[in-house]
Amino acid sequence: MIPELPFEPAMELAGIFVGALSGGLAAVRKKFDVFGVLVLAWAAGLGGGLMRDVLIGAIPPVAIADWLFIATALAGGVAMYFFHPRLERARRMIAVLDAGSLALFAVVGTIKGLQYDSGVVAAIFVGTITGVGGGVLRDLLSAEVPAVLHHRELYAIPALVGAAATALLWEGGLLTSGTSAVVVAVVFGLRLIAMRFHLNAPGPWQERPRSRSRSG
């Protein structure tokens, strides 16, 4: 039996709200109108869950069917629209909360993939996409290269680690509420460490120039 995290409902709503704040902040910086702010807030808060549900066939996706999830995302957009000068100063706190939502969504997304019998490999992909999908959709809608693809502290990699650990625990019959919570904590810790020490994935390989030999 695949467990449900005891804190999953509240934390999932918190993750949606924090993701929506990041989407709303991106829209404000781009000087979008109120509709644009709400759209980006919805996309950032629920984009990962939307991609997950489409991939595993959970129709209709909660991103357009669950009124509480939608209201939570829109509330984040409204909060950023009205209070963005104060909230922008709290970027560090939002980043920490976003790390928590990344960790939770990666684990929850993997578990939901397993519940739909998607298989271990597919569940790992689904979990990773659930974790980072909202940010990707936010960046695409705001005409930015998705931040997970370039010069950013490790973001997708912790989500991938969490998704893989969750799926392997399930494969070994060790997935419980307790072990799931440990995985969430590990992913959260990895993300915070990456933020603190500015750890990045390697960039393009640069071949060292060969020294020219001098003749004569």
N, C-alpha and C positions, 0 to 999 in steps of 0.2 A: 504493500500500500504506500502511495506517495504522500508524504506529510504536507500539512499546511503550517506555515510559520505562525506561531501564536500572535505575533505582532504585525502580521502581514497586512491586514486591512488598513489599519491606521497609518503604517509606514508607507504603504502604496499611495494613499491619498496625500501624505506629506511629500513623497517623491514627485507626484504629479504637480503639486503646488509649486515646489521649488523649481522643477523643470520649466513650468509656465513663467515663473519670475525671470528665468534666464532668457526665455523667448521674448517676453515683454521688454526686457532690457535691450536686447538686440534690435527690436523694432523701434524703440525710443531713440537709440543711437543713430538709426537710419532715418529718423524723423518721419516714420510712418504715421498715418492717421489712426484714429481709435479702432477702426475695423482691422487695420493691419496689425496693430498691437495684439488684439484678441486672437487673430488667426495665428500669429507666431507663438503666442502663449499656448494655444491649443496644440499646435504642431510639436512644440518642444516638450510639453507635458505628456502628450498621449501618442506621439509619433512612433515611439518604440513599440508600444502595445498594439498600435494599428498594424505595423509591419508584421509583428509576431502572429497576430490572429489571422491575417491574410495567408501567411505562410503555412500555418498548421490547419487551416480550414475552420477556424472558430468564427462562424458567421452568424449574425453580424458582429463586427469587431466592437469591443467595449468602448473604443474611442468615439463611436457614433451611436452607441446603443445604451450605455449606462449614464443616466442623467447625473448621478452624483459625481462620476469622474469628469464629465463635461463641465459641470458647474464648478468643480474645484479648479480645473485648468483656466476657465474664464475668470474666476475670482483672482487667480494669480496675475492674469493680464490686467484686470481692473486695478489691482493694487499697484502694479508697476506704472500704469498710466497716470494715476493720481499722485503717487508718492515716489516717483523715480529719483528725485534729487536725494532723498534720504536713503532709499534702498540702494542706490548706486554706491554710496559710501560704505554700504555693508557687503560689498562684493566678496570679501574674504569669507564672511559667514555663509553667504549663499554658495560659495564654492565648496565649503565643507559639507553643507547640507546636500549639495549636488553629488558629492562623493558617496554619501550615504544612499541616495536614491539610485546611483549607478550600481552599487553593490546589491541592493535589494532587488532591483529590476533584473539584473543578470541572473540571480538565483531563482526568482519567481518565474521569469520567462523560461528558464530551463525546465523547471518543474512543470509548467503548463505544457511545454512541448512533450515531456514524457507522459503526461496525463493523456495526451492525444495520440499516444503510440507512434510518435514520429521517429523513434530510434535514437540511439546515443549520439551519433555524429550530427544528425539534424537538430537534435535538442541543444547541442553546444552552440551551433550557429544561431538558433532561435534565441537562446539566452543572451548571447553577445549582442545580437541586433536589438533585443529589447532594451539592453543597457545603454547603447549608444545611438539608437535610431532617432530618438527625439532631437538630439543635438544635430545630427546629420540633416534631418528635415528642416530644422530651424535655419541652418546655415545655407541650405540650398534656396529656401524661400527668400532669404535676405541677400541673395547673390554673392555669397561667400563660398570659398573652397571649404568643405567640411573640415572642422578643426581637428578631427580625429585622424586626418590623413597627412597632416604636416605640422612640424615644429610645435608640438604641445606636449606637456608633461604626460607621461603614460596614462592613457585613458581607456582605449579599447583593450589593451593587453590585460589589465586587471580584470576587466569584464570577461575576457576569454578564459582567464585562469579560473575565475569563479564558476563560469558555466561548465568548463571541463571537469572541475572538481565535483560539482553537483551531479553531473551525469555519471561520473565514475563511481561515486558513492552509491548511486542508485543501482548501477550495474553490479556492484559488490554486495548489495543488500544492506548497506550501512547508512542509507539516507533516512534520517529522522529529523524531528524538529530541532534537536540539539546540534546535530552535525550541520544542518542547513544554516543555523544561526552562526556557527563557527566560520563557515565559508563566507557569509555576509561580512563578518568582522574582519576576515583576512583581506577580502577585496577592498573594503573600506580603508584598512590600514595601508595596503599597497598604494592606493590612490593618494592618501595623505602624505606618505613618504615621497612619492613622486613629485607632489606639489611642493613639499618642504625643501627638497634637494634638487629640484628642477631636472628630474631624470627624464630623458627623452629617448625614443627609439632611434637607432642609427639612421642617418641620412643616406643619400646616394653614395655608393662606394667611390672613393677618390683614389685613383692610382698615383702612386708617388712618381714624380718625374725622374727619369733616369739621368744620372750624372754623365755628362759628355766627357769622353776620354780625350785628352789633348795629345796630339802627335808631334814628334820632332823636338 
